[in-house]
Amino acid sequence: MSRAPQLVVPVQEVAEVLSDLAASNWLRESLERALLRDPVDALNDALLLASVLETQLRAVLDLAED
């Protein structure tokens, strides 16, 4: 017996980011695209991106690793 895919209702935080005029277009578009992906893959990619960006920021600011 196959089950129908679950309809995923965005959490309040998603709606807040998408409607926040102070959020960058890049962030809103990236979030919209991520919501269309497998959530595990999207989260793994987002965590990797955050890590790489943090490393880049530390290098630019000449901050030592903790």
N, C-alpha and C positions, 0 to 999 in steps of 0.2 A: 504494500500500500504506500503510495507516494503522498507526501504532504505538500501543500501549496506553500510557496515561499512566504515568509512573514513580511508584512508591511512594517517597515521601520519608521517610527514617528520620531522626528528630530527632537532632541532634548532641548530644554529651555535655553541652555547656553549656546547652542547652535543658532537658534533663532535670534538671540541677542547679538551675536557676532555678525550675522548676515545683515542685520538691520542697523548696525552701528555705523553711522556716517564717519566716525573717527577711525574706523578700521580701514586699513589700506585695501585698495582694489585687489592687489595681489593676494592678501590674506583671504578676503571673501571669495575670490575665484578659486583659490586653492582648496578652501574648505568645501565649496560646492562640488568640485571635481572629486575630492577625497570621499565625499558621501556616496558617490556612485560606485566606489571600489569596494572590494572585500575589506571589511573593517580591520581585520588583523594585518593585512598587507599595508593598508593606509597608515595604521598606527606605527608599524615597524619602520616604514619609510620616513614618517614624520619625526620619529625619535632619532633616527640616523641623521636626518637633516639638521635637527636641533643640535646634536652633538658636534657635527662638522662645523656648523655656524659658531658654536661656542668656542671651539678650538681656534677658528679663524679670528674671532673677536679677541681672544686671549693673546694671540700672536700680534695682532694689530696694536693692542694696548700694552704689549710687552709685560703681560701678567704671568706670574709663575703658576704652574699647575699645583692644585691642592694635594 
